[in-house]
Every structure is written in structure tokens, then in C-alpha cells.
Amino acid sequence: MRIKYYAWFVIIGLFIAMGFRLSGQNPMTLYFMETIPQISQTNPAIQPRANKFISLPSVNQAFSSDLALKDVVQKSGSDWVTLNSQRFNFNNLYKVLGTTTNFNEFIDLNLFGFGFKTRKGYFTFSFAERAFVQSGIPSDIFKIMEHGFPDNSHFKLSTLRKKGIVYKQFSLGYSHELTEKLTIGANIKPLFGQLALITDIDRLSLYTGRLAWEIVADGKIYSSLPIDVESTPGEFPDNIETRDLEGSDIVNKYGTSFSNPGIAADFGAVYKFNGKWTYSAAINNIGFINWHKDLNNLSFMGNYIFDGVGVDASNKDNIDDAIDDILDSLETVLNYNTDHRKFISGLTPSFYLGASYHLNHAISFGFLSRSILQKQNFRQDFSLSANIQPYSFVALSVSLNQRITGSTFAGLGMTFLLGPLQFYILTDHLPLRYSEVHIDSDKFPVNERMKDVTIMTGINIVFGKQGYRDKPLICSGI
């Protein structure tokens, strides 16, 4: 029993220790790699080529940002300068900013799964621990860093947001060949939430004048966390304490518990136009989680007018002190309310459109469009790939990936079959060039244009002759 407690402690503790710094997406490189059974996670209508498979633990981790390193670390002469330097050119930064600067992180621990083919169908099942964090920083924050708080200014801060969720996911998938040309599929995914912290700010604005400042605020913070909150109605919480959890508590309340239920689904279709061209589409992660355990929700509303203060933007300490004064004031002048009501959180849907051209039985080319539908952050990615499956024990995918408002990066996917064991690794973002950045006395090579990092790796056990079905392969008798 002690080993089980420690296992769950590591899983849950890892997510908590990361401070919710973890929107979850599979690498685009996976979409056309039919030799990897996890392909059905991107489009449930695509049937893996493995007759049967068992998936062992695997990891899928991703990070995305609206800002690249070159946007916040700029070269000035022979030096590199950061945001707190007087030589930093904020005009170059504003060219890449929208109303919100978004940062997303995601980790997916696929713990177990299996699948098998029937005459015209394919069943899959999997169980995973997932965590993601979506953060939004109002772009007006950077204006404060540059100018401080000048008179007669309006700072719009309503896009400030944080959404962090840890949950476990079961997935039951099935695809069916309706005709020789059309295949449809769906993944039905029961969800069970474990931890959550979500902000929902309707309005947060700061007006600065020569004689007075005004703050207007209206929003809520939802949480499902192992914390205890002491509060007086109308006032900011007096005390927030984290509970001391024993090993059995972690297992029962967060590991094996089925609290906070939810549901999600993926839907897909594949159409074989002819022997060369295949078209496909999928919409994933349509769903929600209903939270009703460990609830402590904070709402706030009001406006406050106070004497304006002068701030020298060239002195970062003065700006920090002014922000601290504002935050201290907000704790006393706004109307706060703490409750324990249930709430619902949605997932982040994504939409795929794909087309592939099969040159021959071993080589194909693919085009993929992916749209990610996130609040205050719509993302669009495109990918061109060459997919090579020459032997029964190896497959390779090489791609060029372009994100709108981003840069072009190489993608790579590789899989090796050693007897029944299949090893795979995929990434969408291999830097095409590096630069040497100098900050103070430190020097290090980086790709200053990179905004995304994605990597997925794992092991499968595949069954059947050579592990694969249908398509002939070069040296298939090996």
C-alpha cells in the first residue's frame, strides 16, 4: 500500500509543485503517422495499422507562448537587454502584442491503453492523468513597465486570467468503415477533476488622473483545492491555509476518487477520395468538468477613487511600490464574498482539417490545419509533412510547421519496432537556427524566435504479423 501512496503523491505533487504552470494538444506530427496507435487521439476516425496494441506509460508535454525570446530580450549593440533596461525598445514589443499575452502549458501522462481491429471497426481504450494551465497577461501591463502611471491614462486589465486544471481521463473510442471511402469515429471520455484554479474577470480597469485615480473591478476566482479559507462577509479572506495531507488522503481524495465528474468527446471522419488522395477532419475536446468538492470561490466587486501618485518610470522600484500600494488598497475597499458553490469548467476544443497524397505504398505527403479555440486566444497552425514507412520496423515523418504570428519550425516523428515493442518520439518544434545570447556575463545558445515546445514519447506493444495490417511494406518478410 505504501508504494501506491507514494505513486499518487508523486503524480499529484508534481502538478502542485509546478504551480499549475502546465492547453493540451498532441503534436501535429502524429496526425499522419498511422504506425503509431495513438494517432486515434488526434482523429478518432483514423484507424491505426496495428492489428492489436497495448500502450505502456508515455508522456506528452507542450508549452506555447505569444512571445518569443527575441521579443523580451533585445540586442542593443553588443549587449542583450531585458524589459527593465532603459535601452529596451518597447515599440518593437508592441508590434507583436494583442490585447492579451498568452502562455499555455500542458502535460499528459498516458498510463495505460489498448486497442484492436474488427472486420470494419477499431476499438481503443486509454487512461491518463492530464494537467494544463492557460495564463493571460493584459498587454497594458507592459505599458506600465515602460511609462509607469502617467496622468489621464486608462489601463485595461480585464484580460488578466489563469486557468489551471488537473484531471484524470478515461477514453473509449470506436471507428467504423461505413463505406469503402468513408470512415467515421468518436472518442467518449469520462473525466474526473482533481484540482482547479480559474479566474473569471468581467471588468478590471485603472484610470489615472493628476488629482485622483479610480479602480473598477468585477470578477470571480473559482477553486477546487485542498485549502481552508477563513473569511468575513464583505472582506478579503482573513486566512488561507493548505491542508496537511497523508498518503491515504492523496490516494482516496485525488487518486482513486471519482469526484468532480465531467465528460468530453472527439469526433472525426476520413474520406478516401481515390487511391491517391485522402481527406479528413476532426473536432476534439468538446466537454466540461463539474466541480463540487473542496470548493472555495472568491468574488469581488466595486470601484475605488484615491489620490493619484507620481511614479518615475525609470525607477523600477517606484513602480513596484505603487503596484503594491494599489493591491493593498484593493484588499480593503472592494466588496468580497467567499462561497462554496459548484462551478463548471470547459476544456479547450481544437479543430483539424487534413489532406494526404500517397505517392506509393511507403511514401505520402500531408497537409494539416489545426485551430485551437481558447478564450481570448485563437491559435492557428499549419503543417506540411513527408511521411515515410519503408520497412516493417521503422517509420519517419518530417514536417515544416507554421503558426500564425509565429515562425516556421521543423517537426520530426520516429518510431521503431523491435519485436513486439514499439518506441516512438515526436516533436513539432525543432529550431532551424540558433543565436548566442549574452546576458551579463552568461552566454548561451538559443533560438530566439521559438514560441512553442512540444514533445511526445512512449512505448507500445503491438501484435500481429510484423505488427501491422493491410498495407504492404518493403521487406515485409523480415
N, C-alpha and C positions, 0 to 999 in steps of 0.2 A: 504494500500500500504506500510506503514512503516514497518509492520510486515514482509512482503515479502522481503523488502530490508534487514532487519536485518537477515533473514534466510539465504539469499545468502551470506551476509557478513560473517556470521559465517562459512559457508562451505568453501568459497574461502580463507577467512582469516586464517582458521585453517591450510590449506595446506601451505600458505605462511609463517605463523609463525613457522611451523615445519622446515623451511629452506630446503624444499624438502628432508627432512630426512625420507621420507616414501618409486619388480617384483612380479607380483601379482599372487598368487595361492590360490585356495581353499584348505582346509585341506584334506589330503588323506583319513582321517576317513570318509568323506562324501560319498566317491565313492560307498560304498555298502549299504548305509542307504536309502533304497527305500521309507521309510515312510516320508522322508523329500523331498518336491518338488524341492528344489534347487539342487538335485542330477543331474538334466539335465545340470547344468553348468559344471560338470566335464566330462560327456559323453552325448552328446545330443541324443544318441540313447536309453539311459536308460529311460524308461517311469516311472514317479512317480506313486505310488499306490493310490494317492488321485484322486478321480473322477474329482474334480474341486478344485481350490485353489486360494486364494488371498494372496500375500505376503505383509506384513507390513514392515516398515523400519527395516533393520538389518545391522550389522557391521561385517566385515571380515578384520582382521588385522594380518600381518605377518612380522617377522624380521628374517633374516638369515645372518650368518657370517662365514667366513673361519676360524676364530679364536675363540676359547673358552676362558673363563676367565683364565683357568689354563695355557694358552699359554702366557699371558701377565702379569699375577700376579703369581709369583712362590714362593713356600715355601722354605725358607732358614733358617734352624734351627727351632727356634720357631717363626720366623718372616715371613711375606709375603712381597716380594719385587716387585717393578714395573720396567718398562723399563728404567727409569732414575737412577736406582741404580747400583753401581759398582758391586754388588753381583749378578745381573741378569745374567743368563746363556743363552746367545743368541744362542748357539749351539742347545739347546732344541727347541728354537723357529724356527730355520731354518729347522728343520726336518718336520714341518707341513706347511711350506710356499711353494707356487709355484712361478711363475713369478709375479703373481698379488694376492693381498689380497683383497677379495671382501666382500662388505657389501650391503645388499639389504633390503629395507623396502617397505611396501605396505599397503594401506588402501582402502577398498571398502565399500561405503555406498550405499546399495541397498535400494532405496527409495520407489519403488512400483513394483508390478508384479502380474501376474495371469496366470492360465493355465487350460486346460480342455481336457478331453479324448473324442475321437470319436470312431467309431467302431474298426478301426485298427490303428488309429493315435493319436498323442498328440500334442497340440499346447501350446506354452508358450510365454510370453512377460514379459520384465522387463526393468526398467530404473534405472541407477546407476551413482553415482559420484565416480570416481576412481583416485587414485594417487599412483605413485611409484617412488622410487629413487634407482638407481643402482650405486654404487661407487666402484672404483678400486684404490688401493694404490700400486705402484710398490714396490716389496719386497726389492729392493735395498735401499729404504728409511730406513729400519731397520739396514742395514749395516752402513749407515751414522750415525745413532744413537749410534752404537757400537764403530766405529772406527774414526768417523769424516771424513776427506777428505785426506787419505794418498796419497803419490806420486804414479804415474803410475797406477791409477785406472780408471776403466770405469764403470760409473753408468748408467744403462739403465732405463729410466723413461718414456718410450713411453706408457706404460700400464696405466698411470695415466688417470682416466676417471671419468666422472659424467654424469648421465642421469636421469633427473627428469622431470616427465610429470604429469599434471593434466588434466583430460578429462571427459566428460560425455558420457555414453554409453547406447544406446538402443539395445535391443536384441529380435529378433523374431526367435523362434525355432519351429521345427516340426520333429517328429519321426514317422516312418511308419513301420508296420509289413509286410514285403514283403512276408514271408512265416511263417509257424509255428515255424521255427527255427531261421530265420534271421530278425533282425530289424536294420534299418539304421536311422540316424538323422543328423541334421545340425542346428546350430545357426548362423544366419546372424546378424551382429552387426554394425550398423551405429555409427560412432564415431565423436565427435566434441571436438577438442582440446581447452584448456583454458589457460594453462601455460606450458612453456617448457624451459629447460636449458640442452644443450647437448654438450659435448666435443668430438672432433674427432682429436686425435693427431697421426700423421703419424710417427713423429720422435722427440724424446726429449732425448738427451744424454749429459752427462758431463764427460769429460776426464780431469784427474788431473795429472799434472807433477810437477817436482821440481821447474822449472822455469816459467811455464805458464799453464793455464787452458784453455780448449776450451768447449764451449757450442754450440750444434747444435739443432735447433728447427724448426719444421714444423707442423702446426696444425691449427684447427679452433674451434671456440666456437659458437654454434648456440643458439639463444634465441628467445622466444616469451613471452615477459614480459612487464608489464606496466612501462617501463623506457624510459628516453630520454638520448641519448648519443651525446655529443659534441666531435668531433674528427677532426684532421688534417691528410690528407692522408700521410701514411708512418709513422705516430707517434702513440704512445699509446694514447687511448682516454683521452681527457683533463678533461672531467667531465661526471659522470653518476648519474642521479637523478631519484628517484622514483616518479611517478605521484601521486598527491593527488586525490583520487577517492571518489566521492559522492556515496550515496546509489543507486541512479538510474544508475550510471555508472557501478557499480558492477553487477547489475541485467542485464542490456542491453548488456554489453560487454562480461560478463563472465557467467552469469546465464542462460538467455534465448536466448543468441546469438547462431547462428549455423555457426559461423566462423570456420575456420581450419577443414574442413571435412576430414573424413577418413572412412575406412571400415575394418572389421575383420570378421573372421568366425571360427567356430568349426565344426569338422566332426567326427562322431563316428559310431560304429557298435557293435551289440551284437549278438552272435551266441549261441543258446541253443543246446548243443551237445546231451544231453539226459535229462532225468528227474532229474539228479543229478548235472551235470557239465554244467557251462555256461562260455563262453569266451567273452572278449570284448576288444575294442581298441578305442582310440580317439586321435586326434591331435587338440589342441586348440590354440587360439590367433594367427592365421595367418592373419596378417594385417598391416596397416600403418595409419599414420595421415599426411595430407598435410598442412603445416603451411604457412600462408600468411598474418597474422595480427600481429602488434606490433613487427616487426622483427628488431633486431639489432645483426648482426653477426660480429664476430671479427676473422680475420685470421692473422697468424704471421709466419714469415719465416726468416731464416738467421743463421749465425754462428758468434761467438764472441770469440776472444782469449784475455785473460788478465793475468796479473801477478798472479802467484799462491800465496796462503796464507797458512800459517801453522795453523792448528787447533788442539787443545788439546781435544781429545775425552772424557776425564774425566771431562771436564768442559762444561756442557750443554749450558751455556750462550754463550760460544765461538762459538759453533755450530750454535746456533740461530742467532748470529750476522753475521756469514759467509753466512747463507742462506738468511738473509735479504739483504746483500750486493749483492748477486747474483741476487735476484729478482729486486732490484733497478737498477742493470745494464741492465737487460733484458728489462726494460721499455724504455731504450734509444738506445740500439744498434740493436734490431731486427726491421725488416720492418713490420709494422702493416697496416691493411686495414679494415675499417668498412663499411659494406654494409647492404642492406635491402632485400636481395634475399630470395625467397621462399626456403623451405627445407622440406624434408620428414623424418619422424622418424618411425622406425618399432617397433612392440611390441615384447614381449618375448614369443616365442612358447613353448609349452610343449607337451609331448607325453606320453600317458598312455597305458599300457597293463595290463589286469586284468583277473583273473580266480576265479570262486567261486564254492564251493561244498555245496549243500543243503542237510544237514543231515535229516531234516524233514521240515514241514511247518513253524516252528518257529525258527530254528537254521541253520545258514550257516557259512561257513568259506571262507575267501577271501585272495588272494594274489595279490598285486598290485605293478607294477613298474612304476615310473614316471621319465622322463628325461626332464630337463629344458635346453633349447638351448639359452644360453646367450653369447654375445660376450666376449671372453677371460674368460669364466666361465661356463663350462659344469657341471651340477649337476645331480646326480643320487640318487634316493631314492627308498627304498623297504619297503613294509608293509605286515605283516601277521595279519589278524583280525578274531575275532569271533563276529558274528552279531546275536543278539537275539531279536526277535519280538514276545513275548509270548501273549500279550494282545492287545486289540484294542486301548488302551490309552497310551502305553509305548513301546519304543524300545531302545536298547542299543547296542553299538559297542565298543569292547575293542581290542586294537591292539598293536603290537610291531613294531616300525618304525626304520629303519636303513638307515642312509645316508652314502654314500661312503665318506671316510675321516672324518666321524663323529662318534658319539656314538649312542647307542641304547636307545630309549626312548619309553615310553608308550603313546598310544593315547586313547582318550575317546570321545564317542559321545552319547548324551542322548536326547531323545525327549519325551514330554508328551502331550497328547491330553486331554484337559479339555473342553468338549462340542465341539464346532467348533474351539476353539483356540488351536493351536499347538505351544508349546515353545520348542526351541532346543538350544543346546550349544555343540560345538565340539572343540577339540584341538588335535594336533599331538604330542605335546611335553610336557608330564608330567614327571618331573625329578624322577628318581628311587632312588636317594640318594642325600643327602646334606652334605656339609662340612662347618665348621665355619672358615671364613676368617678374619684375623686380619690385618688391615692397620692403622698404627699409633695407636691411642687409640680406634679406632672404631672396633667393632666386629659385623659380620652379617652372617646369614646362606645363602649359595648359592649352586647351582650345578655348580661346576667349569668346567664341561665338556659340558655344554649346548651351542649349536651354533645356535639354531633356537627357535623361539616362534611363535605359530600360534593359533589364537582363532577366532571362528565364532559363532555368536549368533543372534537370531531373533525370530519373531513371524509370523505364518501363520494362515489363516482362511481356513479350509478345509470343503468340502461339500460332501454329500452322506452318505449312511448308515455307521455309525462308521467312516466315513471319508475315508475309503479305499475300494479297489476293489479286485476282483479275488481271492487272497489267503485267505483260511480260517485261523482264529486266535483262540487261546484258549479263551474261554469265550467270543466269538464274539457277544453273545447276550446281553452283559452288556451295 
